[in-house]
Amino acid sequence: MIKFFRKIRQKTLTENKFGKYLTYAIGEIILVVIGIFLAIQLNNLNENRKEVDKEVSFLLRLKDDFNSDITDLSREDSLASISF
């Protein structure tokens, strides 16, 4: 693929078609910029997914802690009512 693009560049330069070469160069730059933007977007999506996973994990642990606290409190309450 790189040889293909290299041949196009060399052919346009040897034929003195600077305008065509300039168009090709601008197109190549645009493709590189689009590739960089896509890579950044994918990275952001991945980071957001990681943050959501952390939040879900935290909330699940919080729910488990609340449930165990409720169980402990109800057990202590039942023990306190028996001793009186």
mmCIF file of the N, C-alpha and C atoms, coordinates in Angstrom:
data_MODEL
# 
_entry.id   MODEL 
# 
loop_
_atom_site.group_PDB 
_atom_site.id 
_atom_site.type_symbol 
_atom_site.label_atom_id 
_atom_site.label_alt_id 
_atom_site.label_comp_id 
_atom_site.label_asym_id 
_atom_site.label_entity_id 
_atom_site.label_seq_id 
_atom_site.pdbx_PDB_ins_code 
_atom_site.Cartn_x 
_atom_site.Cartn_y 
_atom_site.Cartn_z 
_atom_site.occupancy 
_atom_site.B_iso_or_equiv 
_atom_site.pdbx_formal_charge 
_atom_site.auth_seq_id 
_atom_site.auth_comp_id 
_atom_site.auth_asym_id 
_atom_site.auth_atom_id 
_atom_site.pdbx_PDB_model_num 
ATOM 1   N N  . MET A 1 1  ? 0.826   -1.189  0.000   1.00 0.00 ? 1  MET A N  1 
ATOM 2   C CA . MET A 1 1  ? 0.000   0.000   0.000   1.00 0.00 ? 1  MET A CA 1 
ATOM 3   C C  . MET A 1 1  ? 0.875   1.259   0.000   1.00 0.00 ? 1  MET A C  1 
ATOM 4   N N  . ILE A 1 2  ? 1.951   1.202   0.785   1.00 0.00 ? 2  ILE A N  1 
ATOM 5   C CA . ILE A 1 2  ? 2.841   2.359   0.834   1.00 0.00 ? 2  ILE A CA 1 
ATOM 6   C C  . ILE A 1 2  ? 3.529   2.550   -0.513  1.00 0.00 ? 2  ILE A C  1 
ATOM 7   N N  . LYS A 1 3  ? 3.895   1.421   -1.173  1.00 0.00 ? 3  LYS A N  1 
ATOM 8   C CA . LYS A 1 3  ? 4.526   1.539   -2.493  1.00 0.00 ? 3  LYS A CA 1 
ATOM 9   C C  . LYS A 1 3  ? 3.572   2.188   -3.487  1.00 0.00 ? 3  LYS A C  1 
ATOM 10  N N  . PHE A 1 4  ? 2.294   1.853   -3.370  1.00 0.00 ? 4  PHE A N  1 
ATOM 11  C CA . PHE A 1 4  ? 1.287   2.421   -4.259  1.00 0.00 ? 4  PHE A CA 1 
ATOM 12  C C  . PHE A 1 4  ? 1.239   3.933   -4.121  1.00 0.00 ? 4  PHE A C  1 
ATOM 13  N N  . PHE A 1 5  ? 1.179   4.413   -2.882  1.00 0.00 ? 5  PHE A N  1 
ATOM 14  C CA . PHE A 1 5  ? 1.140   5.858   -2.647  1.00 0.00 ? 5  PHE A CA 1 
ATOM 15  C C  . PHE A 1 5  ? 2.453   6.521   -3.061  1.00 0.00 ? 5  PHE A C  1 
ATOM 16  N N  . ARG A 1 6  ? 3.563   5.846   -2.840  1.00 0.00 ? 6  ARG A N  1 
ATOM 17  C CA . ARG A 1 6  ? 4.851   6.404   -3.223  1.00 0.00 ? 6  ARG A CA 1 
ATOM 18  C C  . ARG A 1 6  ? 4.934   6.565   -4.749  1.00 0.00 ? 6  ARG A C  1 
ATOM 19  N N  . LYS A 1 7  ? 4.407   5.567   -5.464  1.00 0.00 ? 7  LYS A N  1 
ATOM 20  C CA . LYS A 1 7  ? 4.411   5.656   -6.925  1.00 0.00 ? 7  LYS A CA 1 
ATOM 21  C C  . LYS A 1 7  ? 3.545   6.808   -7.408  1.00 0.00 ? 7  LYS A C  1 
ATOM 22  N N  . ILE A 1 8  ? 2.402   7.018   -6.778  1.00 0.00 ? 8  ILE A N  1 
ATOM 23  C CA . ILE A 1 8  ? 1.538   8.144   -7.158  1.00 0.00 ? 8  ILE A CA 1 
ATOM 24  C C  . ILE A 1 8  ? 2.261   9.458   -6.933  1.00 0.00 ? 8  ILE A C  1 
ATOM 25  N N  . ARG A 1 9  ? 2.915   9.597   -5.789  1.00 0.00 ? 9  ARG A N  1 
ATOM 26  C CA . ARG A 1 9  ? 3.652   10.839  -5.492  1.00 0.00 ? 9  ARG A CA 1 
ATOM 27  C C  . ARG A 1 9  ? 4.742   11.086  -6.512  1.00 0.00 ? 9  ARG A C  1 
ATOM 28  N N  . GLN A 1 10 ? 5.534   10.057  -6.767  1.00 0.00 ? 10 GLN A N  1 
ATOM 29  C CA . GLN A 1 10 ? 6.649   10.224  -7.702  1.00 0.00 ? 10 GLN A CA 1 
ATOM 30  C C  . GLN A 1 10 ? 6.157   10.521  -9.105  1.00 0.00 ? 10 GLN A C  1 
ATOM 31  N N  . LYS A 1 11 ? 5.066   9.867   -9.503  1.00 0.00 ? 11 LYS A N  1 
ATOM 32  C CA . LYS A 1 11 ? 4.539   10.083  -10.851 1.00 0.00 ? 11 LYS A CA 1 
ATOM 33  C C  . LYS A 1 11 ? 4.044   11.515  -11.026 1.00 0.00 ? 11 LYS A C  1 
ATOM 34  N N  . THR A 1 12 ? 3.326   12.031  -10.032 1.00 0.00 ? 12 THR A N  1 
ATOM 35  C CA . THR A 1 12 ? 2.807   13.401  -10.155 1.00 0.00 ? 12 THR A CA 1 
ATOM 36  C C  . THR A 1 12 ? 3.930   14.429  -10.118 1.00 0.00 ? 12 THR A C  1 
ATOM 37  N N  . LEU A 1 13 ? 4.971   14.164  -9.339  1.00 0.00 ? 13 LEU A N  1 
ATOM 38  C CA . LEU A 1 13 ? 6.086   15.115  -9.291  1.00 0.00 ? 13 LEU A CA 1 
ATOM 39  C C  . LEU A 1 13 ? 6.903   15.086  -10.578 1.00 0.00 ? 13 LEU A C  1 
ATOM 40  N N  . THR A 1 14 ? 7.109   13.907  -11.156 1.00 0.00 ? 14 THR A N  1 
ATOM 41  C CA . THR A 1 14 ? 7.914   13.841  -12.388 1.00 0.00 ? 14 THR A CA 1 
ATOM 42  C C  . THR A 1 14 ? 7.162   14.412  -13.576 1.00 0.00 ? 14 THR A C  1 
ATOM 43  N N  . GLU A 1 15 ? 5.837   14.379  -13.527 1.00 0.00 ? 15 GLU A N  1 
ATOM 44  C CA . GLU A 1 15 ? 5.055   14.937  -14.637 1.00 0.00 ? 15 GLU A CA 1 
ATOM 45  C C  . GLU A 1 15 ? 4.792   16.431  -14.459 1.00 0.00 ? 15 GLU A C  1 
ATOM 46  N N  . ASN A 1 16 ? 5.380   17.025  -13.421 1.00 0.00 ? 16 ASN A N  1 
ATOM 47  C CA . ASN A 1 16 ? 5.210   18.447  -13.124 1.00 0.00 ? 16 ASN A CA 1 
ATOM 48  C C  . ASN A 1 16 ? 3.743   18.838  -12.926 1.00 0.00 ? 16 ASN A C  1 
ATOM 49  N N  . LYS A 1 17 ? 3.024   17.996  -12.270 1.00 0.00 ? 17 LYS A N  1 
ATOM 50  C CA . LYS A 1 17 ? 1.629   18.296  -11.934 1.00 0.00 ? 17 LYS A CA 1 
ATOM 51  C C  . LYS A 1 17 ? 1.566   18.638  -10.445 1.00 0.00 ? 17 LYS A C  1 
ATOM 52  N N  . PHE A 1 18 ? 2.066   19.812  -10.144 1.00 0.00 ? 18 PHE A N  1 
ATOM 53  C CA . PHE A 1 18 ? 2.170   20.206  -8.738  1.00 0.00 ? 18 PHE A CA 1 
ATOM 54  C C  . PHE A 1 18 ? 0.795   20.343  -8.091  1.00 0.00 ? 18 PHE A C  1 
ATOM 55  N N  . GLY A 1 19 ? -0.185  20.850  -8.829  1.00 0.00 ? 19 GLY A N  1 
ATOM 56  C CA . GLY A 1 19 ? -1.536  21.002  -8.270  1.00 0.00 ? 19 GLY A CA 1 
ATOM 57  C C  . GLY A 1 19 ? -2.128  19.664  -7.891  1.00 0.00 ? 19 GLY A C  1 
ATOM 58  N N  . LYS A 1 20 ? -1.931  18.668  -8.738  1.00 0.00 ? 20 LYS A N  1 
ATOM 59  C CA . LYS A 1 20 ? -2.437  17.327  -8.442  1.00 0.00 ? 20 LYS A CA 1 
ATOM 60  C C  . LYS A 1 20 ? -1.706  16.743  -7.231  1.00 0.00 ? 20 LYS A C  1 
ATOM 61  N N  . TYR A 1 21 ? -0.394  16.963  -7.168  1.00 0.00 ? 21 TYR A N  1 
ATOM 62  C CA . TYR A 1 21 ? 0.384   16.486  -6.031  1.00 0.00 ? 21 TYR A CA 1 
ATOM 63  C C  . TYR A 1 21 ? -0.061  17.163  -4.739  1.00 0.00 ? 21 TYR A C  1 
ATOM 64  N N  . LEU A 1 22 ? -0.321  18.467  -4.825  1.00 0.00 ? 22 LEU A N  1 
ATOM 65  C CA . LEU A 1 22 ? -0.766  19.198  -3.648  1.00 0.00 ? 22 LEU A CA 1 
ATOM 66  C C  . LEU A 1 22 ? -2.112  18.660  -3.162  1.00 0.00 ? 22 LEU A C  1 
ATOM 67  N N  . THR A 1 23 ? -3.015  18.370  -4.086  1.00 0.00 ? 23 THR A N  1 
ATOM 68  C CA . THR A 1 23 ? -4.306  17.788  -3.730  1.00 0.00 ? 23 THR A CA 1 
ATOM 69  C C  . THR A 1 23 ? -4.109  16.435  -3.052  1.00 0.00 ? 23 THR A C  1 
ATOM 70  N N  . TYR A 1 24 ? -3.218  15.628  -3.609  1.00 0.00 ? 24 TYR A N  1 
ATOM 71  C CA . TYR A 1 24 ? -2.914  14.328  -3.022  1.00 0.00 ? 24 TYR A CA 1 
ATOM 72  C C  . TYR A 1 24 ? -2.345  14.493  -1.608  1.00 0.00 ? 24 TYR A C  1 
ATOM 73  N N  . ALA A 1 25 ? -1.428  15.421  -1.433  1.00 0.00 ? 25 ALA A N  1 
ATOM 74  C CA . ALA A 1 25 ? -0.798  15.631  -0.131  1.00 0.00 ? 25 ALA A CA 1 
ATOM 75  C C  . ALA A 1 25 ? -1.825  16.095  0.903   1.00 0.00 ? 25 ALA A C  1 
ATOM 76  N N  . ILE A 1 26 ? -2.702  16.992  0.512   1.00 0.00 ? 26 ILE A N  1 
ATOM 77  C CA . ILE A 1 26 ? -3.738  17.466  1.435   1.00 0.00 ? 26 ILE A CA 1 
ATOM 78  C C  . ILE A 1 26 ? -4.676  16.314  1.806   1.00 0.00 ? 26 ILE A C  1 
ATOM 79  N N  . GLY A 1 27 ? -5.026  15.490  0.835   1.00 0.00 ? 27 GLY A N  1 
ATOM 80  C CA . GLY A 1 27 ? -5.867  14.328  1.103   1.00 0.00 ? 27 GLY A CA 1 
ATOM 81  C C  . GLY A 1 27 ? -5.210  13.371  2.070   1.00 0.00 ? 27 GLY A C  1 
ATOM 82  N N  . GLU A 1 28 ? -3.917  13.164  1.908   1.00 0.00 ? 28 GLU A N  1 
ATOM 83  C CA . GLU A 1 28 ? -3.186  12.270  2.807   1.00 0.00 ? 28 GLU A CA 1 
ATOM 84  C C  . GLU A 1 28 ? -3.145  12.850  4.227   1.00 0.00 ? 28 GLU A C  1 
ATOM 85  N N  . ILE A 1 29 ? -2.950  14.133  4.340   1.00 0.00 ? 29 ILE A N  1 
ATOM 86  C CA . ILE A 1 29 ? -2.946  14.783  5.657   1.00 0.00 ? 29 ILE A CA 1 
ATOM 87  C C  . ILE A 1 29 ? -4.316  14.650  6.314   1.00 0.00 ? 29 ILE A C  1 
ATOM 88  N N  . ILE A 1 30 ? -5.370  14.843  5.529   1.00 0.00 ? 30 ILE A N  1 
ATOM 89  C CA . ILE A 1 30 ? -6.728  14.708  6.081   1.00 0.00 ? 30 ILE A CA 1 
ATOM 90  C C  . ILE A 1 30 ? -6.967  13.288  6.573   1.00 0.00 ? 30 ILE A C  1 
ATOM 91  N N  . LEU A 1 31 ? -6.498  12.292  5.824   1.00 0.00 ? 31 LEU A N  1 
ATOM 92  C CA . LEU A 1 31 ? -6.655  10.903  6.264   1.00 0.00 ? 31 LEU A CA 1 
ATOM 93  C C  . LEU A 1 31 ? -5.922  10.646  7.582   1.00 0.00 ? 31 LEU A C  1 
ATOM 94  N N  . VAL A 1 32 ? -4.737  11.193  7.722   1.00 0.00 ? 32 VAL A N  1 
ATOM 95  C CA . VAL A 1 32 ? -3.983  11.022  8.969   1.00 0.00 ? 32 VAL A CA 1 
ATOM 96  C C  . VAL A 1 32 ? -4.716  11.683  10.131  1.00 0.00 ? 32 VAL A C  1 
ATOM 97  N N  . VAL A 1 33 ? -5.240  12.882  9.909   1.00 0.00 ? 33 VAL A N  1 
ATOM 98  C CA . VAL A 1 33 ? -5.965  13.596  10.969  1.00 0.00 ? 33 VAL A CA 1 
ATOM 99  C C  . VAL A 1 33 ? -7.217  12.817  11.372  1.00 0.00 ? 33 VAL A C  1 
ATOM 100 N N  . ILE A 1 34 ? -7.931  12.290  10.391  1.00 0.00 ? 34 ILE A N  1 
ATOM 101 C CA . ILE A 1 34 ? -9.122  11.491  10.699  1.00 0.00 ? 34 ILE A CA 1 
ATOM 102 C C  . ILE A 1 34 ? -8.732  10.265  11.518  1.00 0.00 ? 34 ILE A C  1 
ATOM 103 N N  . GLY A 1 35 ? -7.630  9.625   11.155  1.00 0.00 ? 35 GLY A N  1 
ATOM 104 C CA . GLY A 1 35 ? -7.152  8.468   11.916  1.00 0.00 ? 35 GLY A CA 1 
ATOM 105 C C  . GLY A 1 35 ? -6.819  8.832   13.354  1.00 0.00 ? 35 GLY A C  1 
ATOM 106 N N  . ILE A 1 36 ? -6.197  9.973   13.552  1.00 0.00 ? 36 ILE A N  1 
ATOM 107 C CA . ILE A 1 36 ? -5.858  10.418  14.905  1.00 0.00 ? 36 ILE A CA 1 
ATOM 108 C C  . ILE A 1 36 ? -7.132  10.701  15.702  1.00 0.00 ? 36 ILE A C  1 
ATOM 109 N N  . PHE A 1 37 ? -8.099  11.366  15.074  1.00 0.00 ? 37 PHE A N  1 
ATOM 110 C CA . PHE A 1 37 ? -9.362  11.642  15.761  1.00 0.00 ? 37 PHE A CA 1 
ATOM 111 C C  . PHE A 1 37 ? -10.078 10.353  16.149  1.00 0.00 ? 37 PHE A C  1 
ATOM 112 N N  . LEU A 1 38 ? -10.064 9.373   15.267  1.00 0.00 ? 38 LEU A N  1 
ATOM 113 C CA . LEU A 1 38 ? -10.696 8.092   15.592  1.00 0.00 ? 38 LEU A CA 1 
ATOM 114 C C  . LEU A 1 38 ? -10.002 7.415   16.767  1.00 0.00 ? 38 LEU A C  1 
ATOM 115 N N  . ALA A 1 39 ? -8.688  7.453   16.779  1.00 0.00 ? 39 ALA A N  1 
ATOM 116 C CA . ALA A 1 39 ? -7.940  6.837   17.879  1.00 0.00 ? 39 ALA A CA 1 
ATOM 117 C C  . ALA A 1 39 ? -8.251  7.539   19.201  1.00 0.00 ? 39 ALA A C  1 
ATOM 118 N N  . ILE A 1 40 ? -8.334  8.861   19.180  1.00 0.00 ? 40 ILE A N  1 
ATOM 119 C CA . ILE A 1 40 ? -8.654  9.615   20.399  1.00 0.00 ? 40 ILE A CA 1 
ATOM 120 C C  . ILE A 1 40 ? -10.064 9.277   20.867  1.00 0.00 ? 40 ILE A C  1 
ATOM 121 N N  . GLN A 1 41 ? -11.007 9.184   19.933  1.00 0.00 ? 41 GLN A N  1 
ATOM 122 C CA . GLN A 1 41 ? -12.390 8.872   20.291  1.00 0.00 ? 41 GLN A CA 1 
ATOM 123 C C  . GLN A 1 41 ? -12.493 7.482   20.905  1.00 0.00 ? 41 GLN A C  1 
ATOM 124 N N  . LEU A 1 42 ? -11.801 6.518   20.319  1.00 0.00 ? 42 LEU A N  1 
ATOM 125 C CA . LEU A 1 42 ? -11.818 5.167   20.877  1.00 0.00 ? 42 LEU A CA 1 
ATOM 126 C C  . LEU A 1 42 ? -11.210 5.143   22.273  1.00 0.00 ? 42 LEU A C  1 
ATOM 127 N N  . ASN A 1 43 ? -10.151 5.900   22.471  1.00 0.00 ? 43 ASN A N  1 
ATOM 128 C CA . ASN A 1 43 ? -9.530  5.969   23.791  1.00 0.00 ? 43 ASN A CA 1 
ATOM 129 C C  . ASN A 1 43 ? -10.488 6.575   24.806  1.00 0.00 ? 43 ASN A C  1 
ATOM 130 N N  . ASN A 1 44 ? -11.192 7.641   24.416  1.00 0.00 ? 44 ASN A N  1 
ATOM 131 C CA . ASN A 1 44 ? -12.156 8.262   25.326  1.00 0.00 ? 44 ASN A CA 1 
ATOM 132 C C  . ASN A 1 44 ? -13.291 7.312   25.668  1.00 0.00 ? 44 ASN A C  1 
ATOM 133 N N  . LEU A 1 45 ? -13.779 6.580   24.670  1.00 0.00 ? 45 LEU A N  1 
ATOM 134 C CA . LEU A 1 45 ? -14.848 5.615   24.933  1.00 0.00 ? 45 LEU A CA 1 
ATOM 135 C C  . LEU A 1 45 ? -14.376 4.532   25.897  1.00 0.00 ? 45 LEU A C  1 
ATOM 136 N N  . ASN A 1 46 ? -13.151 4.081   25.726  1.00 0.00 ? 46 ASN A N  1 
ATOM 137 C CA . ASN A 1 46 ? -12.608 3.059   26.604  1.00 0.00 ? 46 ASN A CA 1 
ATOM 138 C C  . ASN A 1 46 ? -12.456 3.584   28.033  1.00 0.00 ? 46 ASN A C  1 
ATOM 139 N N  . GLU A 1 47 ? -11.976 4.806   28.169  1.00 0.00 ? 47 GLU A N  1 
ATOM 140 C CA . GLU A 1 47 ? -11.828 5.396   29.505  1.00 0.00 ? 47 GLU A CA 1 
ATOM 141 C C  . GLU A 1 47 ? -13.193 5.576   30.177  1.00 0.00 ? 47 GLU A C  1 
ATOM 142 N N  . ASN A 1 48 ? -14.193 6.020   29.406  1.00 0.00 ? 48 ASN A N  1 
ATOM 143 C CA . ASN A 1 48 ? -15.535 6.171   29.967  1.00 0.00 ? 48 ASN A CA 1 
ATOM 144 C C  . ASN A 1 48 ? -16.099 4.830   30.413  1.00 0.00 ? 48 ASN A C  1 
ATOM 145 N N  . ARG A 1 49 ? -15.859 3.780   29.630  1.00 0.00 ? 49 ARG A N  1 
ATOM 146 C CA . ARG A 1 49 ? -16.330 2.446   29.997  1.00 0.00 ? 49 ARG A CA 1 
ATOM 147 C C  . ARG A 1 49 ? -15.680 1.978   31.294  1.00 0.00 ? 49 ARG A C  1 
ATOM 148 N N  . LYS A 1 50 ? -14.393 2.253   31.439  1.00 0.00 ? 50 LYS A N  1 
ATOM 149 C CA . LYS A 1 50 ? -13.697 1.882   32.671  1.00 0.00 ? 50 LYS A CA 1 
ATOM 150 C C  . LYS A 1 50 ? -14.281 2.617   33.880  1.00 0.00 ? 50 LYS A C  1 
ATOM 151 N N  . GLU A 1 51 ? -14.579 3.900   33.708  1.00 0.00 ? 51 GLU A N  1 
ATOM 152 C CA . GLU A 1 51 ? -15.165 4.680   34.803  1.00 0.00 ? 51 GLU A CA 1 
ATOM 153 C C  . GLU A 1 51 ? -16.542 4.135   35.189  1.00 0.00 ? 51 GLU A C  1 
ATOM 154 N N  . VAL A 1 52 ? -17.350 3.787   34.199  1.00 0.00 ? 52 VAL A N  1 
ATOM 155 C CA . VAL A 1 52 ? -18.682 3.234   34.479  1.00 0.00 ? 52 VAL A CA 1 
ATOM 156 C C  . VAL A 1 52 ? -18.542 1.904   35.212  1.00 0.00 ? 52 VAL A C  1 
ATOM 157 N N  . ASP A 1 53 ? -17.589 1.073   34.790  1.00 0.00 ? 53 ASP A N  1 
ATOM 158 C CA . ASP A 1 53 ? -17.363 -0.202  35.468  1.00 0.00 ? 53 ASP A CA 1 
ATOM 159 C C  . ASP A 1 53 ? -16.968 0.012   36.927  1.00 0.00 ? 53 ASP A C  1 
ATOM 160 N N  . LYS A 1 54 ? -16.124 1.017   37.181  1.00 0.00 ? 54 LYS A N  1 
ATOM 161 C CA . LYS A 1 54 ? -15.733 1.321   38.553  1.00 0.00 ? 54 LYS A CA 1 
ATOM 162 C C  . LYS A 1 54 ? -16.933 1.768   39.380  1.00 0.00 ? 54 LYS A C  1 
ATOM 163 N N  . GLU A 1 55 ? -17.779 2.622   38.787  1.00 0.00 ? 55 GLU A N  1 
ATOM 164 C CA . GLU A 1 55 ? -18.960 3.111   39.501  1.00 0.00 ? 55 GLU A CA 1 
ATOM 165 C C  . GLU A 1 55 ? -19.907 1.975   39.840  1.00 0.00 ? 55 GLU A C  1 
ATOM 166 N N  . VAL A 1 56 ? -20.129 1.087   38.882  1.00 0.00 ? 56 VAL A N  1 
ATOM 167 C CA . VAL A 1 56 ? -21.028 -0.047  39.120  1.00 0.00 ? 56 VAL A CA 1 
ATOM 168 C C  . VAL A 1 56 ? -20.457 -0.939  40.214  1.00 0.00 ? 56 VAL A C  1 
ATOM 169 N N  . SER A 1 57 ? -19.166 -1.193  40.159  1.00 0.00 ? 57 SER A N  1 
ATOM 170 C CA . SER A 1 57 ? -18.521 -2.021  41.185  1.00 0.00 ? 57 SER A CA 1 
ATOM 171 C C  . SER A 1 57 ? -18.656 -1.374  42.559  1.00 0.00 ? 57 SER A C  1 
ATOM 172 N N  . PHE A 1 58 ? -18.428 -0.071  42.631  1.00 0.00 ? 58 PHE A N  1 
ATOM 173 C CA . PHE A 1 58 ? -18.550 0.640   43.904  1.00 0.00 ? 58 PHE A CA 1 
ATOM 174 C C  . PHE A 1 58 ? -19.980 0.563   44.436  1.00 0.00 ? 58 PHE A C  1 
ATOM 175 N N  . LEU A 1 59 ? -20.958 0.783   43.567  1.00 0.00 ? 59 LEU A N  1 
ATOM 176 C CA . LEU A 1 59 ? -22.352 0.748   43.994  1.00 0.00 ? 59 LEU A CA 1 
ATOM 177 C C  . LEU A 1 59 ? -22.773 -0.651  44.448  1.00 0.00 ? 59 LEU A C  1 
ATOM 178 N N  . LEU A 1 60 ? -22.279 -1.681  43.780  1.00 0.00 ? 60 LEU A N  1 
ATOM 179 C CA . LEU A 1 60 ? -22.597 -3.046  44.210  1.00 0.00 ? 60 LEU A CA 1 
ATOM 180 C C  . LEU A 1 60 ? -21.997 -3.358  45.578  1.00 0.00 ? 60 LEU A C  1 
ATOM 181 N N  . ARG A 1 61 ? -20.758 -2.918  45.802  1.00 0.00 ? 61 ARG A N  1 
ATOM 182 C CA . ARG A 1 61 ? -20.148 -3.124  47.125  1.00 0.00 ? 61 ARG A CA 1 
ATOM 183 C C  . ARG A 1 61 ? -20.894 -2.336  48.204  1.00 0.00 ? 61 ARG A C  1 
ATOM 184 N N  . LEU A 1 62 ? -21.329 -1.118  47.859  1.00 0.00 ? 62 LEU A N  1 
ATOM 185 C CA . LEU A 1 62 ? -22.095 -0.302  48.792  1.00 0.00 ? 62 LEU A CA 1 
ATOM 186 C C  . LEU A 1 62 ? -23.415 -0.983  49.141  1.00 0.00 ? 62 LEU A C  1 
ATOM 187 N N  . LYS A 1 63 ? -24.074 -1.553  48.143  1.00 0.00 ? 63 LYS A N  1 
ATOM 188 C CA . LYS A 1 63 ? -25.336 -2.272  48.371  1.00 0.00 ? 63 LYS A CA 1 
ATOM 189 C C  . LYS A 1 63 ? -25.098 -3.469  49.286  1.00 0.00 ? 63 LYS A C  1 
ATOM 190 N N  . ASP A 1 64 ? -24.033 -4.223  49.039  1.00 0.00 ? 64 ASP A N  1 
ATOM 191 C CA . ASP A 1 64 ? -23.719 -5.374  49.888  1.00 0.00 ? 64 ASP A CA 1 
ATOM 192 C C  . ASP A 1 64 ? -23.432 -4.930  51.321  1.00 0.00 ? 64 ASP A C  1 
ATOM 193 N N  . ASP A 1 65 ? -22.708 -3.818  51.478  1.00 0.00 ? 65 ASP A N  1 
ATOM 194 C CA . ASP A 1 65 ? -22.425 -3.300  52.818  1.00 0.00 ? 65 ASP A CA 1 
ATOM 195 C C  . ASP A 1 65 ? -23.707 -2.883  53.535  1.00 0.00 ? 65 ASP A C  1 
ATOM 196 N N  . PHE A 1 66 ? -24.598 -2.211  52.819  1.00 0.00 ? 66 PHE A N  1 
ATOM 197 C CA . PHE A 1 66 ? -25.871 -1.820  53.434  1.00 0.00 ? 66 PHE A CA 1 
ATOM 198 C C  . PHE A 1 66 ? -26.679 -3.037  53.847  1.00 0.00 ? 66 PHE A C  1 
ATOM 199 N N  . ASN A 1 67 ? -26.720 -4.043  52.997  1.00 0.00 ? 67 ASN A N  1 
ATOM 200 C CA . ASN A 1 67 ? -27.469 -5.254  53.340  1.00 0.00 ? 67 ASN A CA 1 
ATOM 201 C C  . ASN A 1 67 ? -26.880 -5.955  54.553  1.00 0.00 ? 67 ASN A C  1 
ATOM 202 N N  . SER A 1 68 ? -25.564 -6.029  54.633  1.00 0.00 ? 68 SER A N  1 
ATOM 203 C CA . SER A 1 68 ? -24.944 -6.675  55.798  1.00 0.00 ? 68 SER A CA 1 
ATOM 204 C C  . SER A 1 68 ? -25.164 -5.826  57.058  1.00 0.00 ? 68 SER A C  1 
ATOM 205 N N  . ASP A 1 69 ? -25.144 -4.491  56.931  1.00 0.00 ? 69 ASP A N  1 
ATOM 206 C CA . ASP A 1 69 ? -25.420 -3.633  58.081  1.00 0.00 ? 69 ASP A CA 1 
ATOM 207 C C  . ASP A 1 69 ? -26.861 -3.801  58.561  1.00 0.00 ? 69 ASP A C  1 
ATOM 208 N N  . ILE A 1 70 ? -27.782 -3.887  57.642  1.00 0.00 ? 70 ILE A N  1 
ATOM 209 C CA . ILE A 1 70 ? -29.186 -4.087  58.009  1.00 0.00 ? 70 ILE A CA 1 
ATOM 210 C C  . ILE A 1 70 ? -29.358 -5.429  58.708  1.00 0.00 ? 70 ILE A C  1 
ATOM 211 N N  . THR A 1 71 ? -28.701 -6.457  58.200  1.00 0.00 ? 71 THR A N  1 
ATOM 212 C CA . THR A 1 71 ? -28.778 -7.778  58.835  1.00 0.00 ? 71 THR A CA 1 
ATOM 213 C C  . THR A 1 71 ? -28.193 -7.727  60.238  1.00 0.00 ? 71 THR A C  1 
ATOM 214 N N  . ASP A 1 72 ? -27.041 -7.089  60.384  1.00 0.00 ? 72 ASP A N  1 
ATOM 215 C CA . ASP A 1 72 ? -26.416 -6.982  61.705  1.00 0.00 ? 72 ASP A CA 1 
ATOM 216 C C  . ASP A 1 72 ? -27.295 -6.192  62.663  1.00 0.00 ? 72 ASP A C  1 
ATOM 217 N N  . LEU A 1 73 ? -27.886 -5.092  62.219  1.00 0.00 ? 73 LEU A N  1 
ATOM 218 C CA . LEU A 1 73 ? -28.741 -4.283  63.085  1.00 0.00 ? 73 LEU A CA 1 
ATOM 219 C C  . LEU A 1 73 ? -30.009 -5.037  63.491  1.00 0.00 ? 73 LEU A C  1 
ATOM 220 N N  . SER A 1 74 ? -30.583 -5.757  62.574  1.00 0.00 ? 74 SER A N  1 
ATOM 221 C CA . SER A 1 74 ? -31.792 -6.512  62.938  1.00 0.00 ? 74 SER A CA 1 
ATOM 222 C C  . SER A 1 74 ? -31.440 -7.646  63.887  1.00 0.00 ? 74 SER A C  1 
ATOM 223 N N  . ARG A 1 75 ? -30.269 -8.259  63.724  1.00 0.00 ? 75 ARG A N  1 
ATOM 224 C CA . ARG A 1 75 ? -29.831 -9.311  64.651  1.00 0.00 ? 75 ARG A CA 1 
ATOM 225 C C  . ARG A 1 75 ? -29.595 -8.723  66.040  1.00 0.00 ? 75 ARG A C  1 
ATOM 226 N N  . GLU A 1 76 ? -28.937 -7.572  66.115  1.00 0.00 ? 76 GLU A N  1 
ATOM 227 C CA . GLU A 1 76 ? -28.702 -6.919  67.409  1.00 0.00 ? 76 GLU A CA 1 
ATOM 228 C C  . GLU A 1 76 ? -30.016 -6.485  68.046  1.00 0.00 ? 76 GLU A C  1 
ATOM 229 N N  . ASP A 1 77 ? -30.946 -6.024  67.229  1.00 0.00 ? 77 ASP A N  1 
ATOM 230 C CA . ASP A 1 77 ? -32.252 -5.605  67.743  1.00 0.00 ? 77 ASP A CA 1 
ATOM 231 C C  . ASP A 1 77 ? -33.010 -6.790  68.325  1.00 0.00 ? 77 ASP A C  1 
ATOM 232 N N  . SER A 1 78 ? -32.952 -7.910  67.638  1.00 0.00 ? 78 SER A N  1 
ATOM 233 C CA . SER A 1 78 ? -33.651 -9.094  68.151  1.00 0.00 ? 78 SER A CA 1 
ATOM 234 C C  . SER A 1 78 ? -32.977 -9.618  69.413  1.00 0.00 ? 78 SER A C  1 
ATOM 235 N N  . LEU A 1 79 ? -31.655 -9.514  69.493  1.00 0.00 ? 79 LEU A N  1 
ATOM 236 C CA . LEU A 1 79 ? -30.946 -9.945  70.708  1.00 0.00 ? 79 LEU A CA 1 
ATOM 237 C C  . LEU A 1 79 ? -31.252 -9.009  71.881  1.00 0.00 ? 79 LEU A C  1 
ATOM 238 N N  . ALA A 1 80 ? -31.372 -7.718  71.595  1.00 0.00 ? 80 ALA A N  1 
ATOM 239 C CA . ALA A 1 80 ? -31.651 -6.748  72.654  1.00 0.00 ? 80 ALA A CA 1 
ATOM 240 C C  . ALA A 1 80 ? -33.065 -6.935  73.187  1.00 0.00 ? 80 ALA A C  1 
ATOM 241 N N  . SER A 1 81 ? -34.020 -7.284  72.357  1.00 0.00 ? 81 SER A N  1 
ATOM 242 C CA . SER A 1 81 ? -35.384 -7.460  72.823  1.00 0.00 ? 81 SER A CA 1 
ATOM 243 C C  . SER A 1 81 ? -35.526 -8.753  73.623  1.00 0.00 ? 81 SER A C  1 
ATOM 244 N N  . ILE A 1 82 ? -34.689 -9.750  73.382  1.00 0.00 ? 82 ILE A N  1 
ATOM 245 C CA . ILE A 1 82 ? -34.747 -11.012 74.142  1.00 0.00 ? 82 ILE A CA 1 
ATOM 246 C C  . ILE A 1 82 ? -34.167 -10.829 75.531  1.00 0.00 ? 82 ILE A C  1 
ATOM 247 N N  . SER A 1 83 ? -33.146 -10.033 75.712  1.00 0.00 ? 83 SER A N  1 
ATOM 248 C CA . SER A 1 83 ? -32.476 -9.911  76.999  1.00 0.00 ? 83 SER A CA 1 
ATOM 249 C C  . SER A 1 83 ? -33.273 -9.114  78.003  1.00 0.00 ? 83 SER A C  1 
ATOM 250 N N  . PHE A 1 84 ? -34.248 -8.319  77.581  1.00 0.00 ? 84 PHE A N  1 
ATOM 251 C CA . PHE A 1 84 ? -35.026 -7.560  78.550  1.00 0.00 ? 84 PHE A CA 1 
ATOM 252 C C  . PHE A 1 84 ? -36.152 -8.339  79.035  1.00 0.00 ? 84 PHE A C  1 
# 
